[in-house]
Amino acid sequence: MNPKKRRAIFETLQSLNPHPTTELEHESPFELLISVMLSAQATDVSVNKAMRRMYPVANTPAKVLALGEEGVTGYIKTIGLYRTKAKNVIATCRILVEQYGGEVPDNREALEALPGVGRKTANVILNTAFGHPTMAVDTHIFRVSNRTGLAPGKDVRAVETALEKFVPDEFKQDAHHWLILHGRYVCRARVPQCWHCAIEPLCEYRPKTPAPIE
């Protein structure tokens, strides 16, 4: 895909959604961190539903530690892999309290050292909480980047590298949010909804999916 097309794609996505952000509800970097950790192999909807109950009670590392692993489990048992996630949440909160004064660190190395935090989660935190122009490549972004021809890659790291290289600088802060939302609601895995896709004229995917017959 040529640079002119790439720029046009992001100009279009920006015009439709000038200020995109995560659909995970949060009011602090810590709440975002915990919600992103819990969202692995789970929907944002399920995480938000659980956290609406937990955050009013415990929304700092110290308060979550006070709940204990079983207390956290009680709030998140509707989320997939909840036992492992509860263990990681408690271990992460302990590190935040003991090493960072209860604050979420603003650097990749420290974030990726936290239990249950990988590169994608770190990228979300760096981008959404701290304003770094990172690319958090999930299954939606991986699919959209490859299917459209925007930033092809054989694995998520390759796609991340391609996006960092090809996305124009002025769009890098918001790019991964636009692509996640586009993949979630329009460029879906099984049946991409090409018939009402705003970037369809720019997309290099063939064949395009026709509109369903009423």
N, C-alpha and C positions, 0 to 999 in steps of 0.2 A: 504494500500500500504506500502511495506517495505522500509526502509531507502535507500537501495541500488537502488531500482527503482527510488525513488525521486531524488537521486543524478544524476542518469543517464539521467533523463528527463532534468534537468537543464544543465548538461554538453552538451547535444545535442542542446538545445536551444541557449546556449552560443556559441557553435561552428558555428551555422548558423548566429548569430547576436551578435558579441562580445561587441558592445557598443550601446545597445538599449536606446531609449529615447522617450519622448512624441512626438506625431505628431502635437501637437499644436505649432505653430510658435511663438517664443518669444525671446527677447534679454535681459530680466531682470526679477528678481523675481516678480516685479509688473505686467509686461505684462503677465507673466505666470498665476499669480493670477486672473487677470481679464478674461483671456481666459478660464481658468478652470471654473470660475463662469458662464460664458456664455455657456459653453459646456453642461450643464445639459439639458437633453432631446433635444439635438441638436448634429449634427455631427461636428467633428473636421474640416472637409472641409468647412462647412458653417461659422464656427467661424473664421477660417484663412482668408477666403475671405473678411469678414467684417473688420477684424482687420488690414488687409493690407491697408485699407483706413483710419482707425482711428488712428493707432499708429504713423504714420508720423506726425499727427497733435497734438495728445495728448497721451503721453506715460509715464506720471507721475501723481500722485494723484492730484497735484495742477492744472495741465493742464486739466485733466478730469473734475475736479470741475468747472473750467472756462467754459467748454462746457455747463454745466448744464444738467439736466435730459432730456430736449427736444433735446439738441445737441447730447447726447449719443444715444438717441432713433433713431435719423436720421441715425446713422451709423449701428445700430444693428437690425433694423426693419425686416431684412430678417431672423433673428434667432428666434426660438420659444420662447414664453413667454417674448418677448422683453421689454414690459412695466415694468413688475415686476423686470426683470434683470437690466434695466436702473436705477430704483429706488435704488436697492441694490448696484449697482456700485457707484452711487453718495454717498450713505450713508457710504459705506466702505472707499471711498476716503477721505471723511471728517474726519473719525476716524484716518486714516493713517496720515493725515496732522496734526490734532490737538493733537494726542497722541503719535505718533511714528516718528515725524519729516519727514514724507513722505516716510519712509522705511517700508518694509514688515517685520513684526515680525517673529522671528525664534523660535516660540514655539507654541505648540498645543492650549493651553488655549486661548492665544491672537488671534490666527487665527480663532478658532471656535466662538469667540465672534463677529466676523465681520459679517454684514448682508449678507446673501446669501452664507455663507461658512459653510459647514457641515464637518463631520469627513473625508469623502472621499476626498473632496477638500483640507482640511488641510494636509492629508497624501501625496497628490500629491506635494504640495508646499514644505513640509518638505523633501520629497525624492528628487525631481528633482531640486529644487532651493538651498537646503541647505545640501543635502547629507546624510539625515537620512535614515536608512534602514527600512522604513515604507512600509506597504502593503495597497495600495489604491484599495479597492475591488469595482469594478463596475459590471455591469451585465455580461460582458465577463469573468471576473475573477471568479465570482460566478459560472457561468456555467461550465467553464473549470475545476475548482477545484473539483466540484461535479461529473461531467461526467467522468473524468479520474480516480477519486479516489485519486487524489493527496492530497486534503485537504477538505474533505466533511464538510458541515455545513448547518444548517437549515435556517440561515440568514446571511447577509453580515458580521456582527460582529463575528459570529461563524467561518466563513471562514477566516476572518482576523486573528483571534486568532490561528486557525489551521495552517495557513501559517507561522505565526511568530514562531510557535513551530516546524514545520516540515521542513521548507526550510533550507538547510545547510547555515551556516553563510556567507560563501564566495559568495553566490548567492543572499543574501537578498537585496542588494542595487538595483539590476536590475530585480529581480523576477517579480514584478508586471508589468513592461514594457513587458517582454517576454510573460506573460500570457495574457495581453490585446491584443497584436498583434496576438498571436496564436488564441485567440477567435474571433477576428475581421476578420481574413483572412482565417483561416483553420478550426478551431473547431466551425463552425458557428451554430447559434441557430437551424434553421430548418433542414439543411442538413449538418452535419459535414463531411468534406472532408477527410475521413479516408484513401482514396486510395492514397493520396499524402502527408500524415502527417508523419513528421520525427519521432515523438514519438509514432506512432501507435503500435509498438511492445511492448512498455512499458505501454500503456494505458489499464485500466481495464474496459473500456466501452464495453458493449455488447448489441446488435449486432453491429459490425462495418458496416459502410455504404459502399456498393460496388460502384465501379466506374460506372458512367453513360454509357449506351450503345451508341456508336457513331451512 
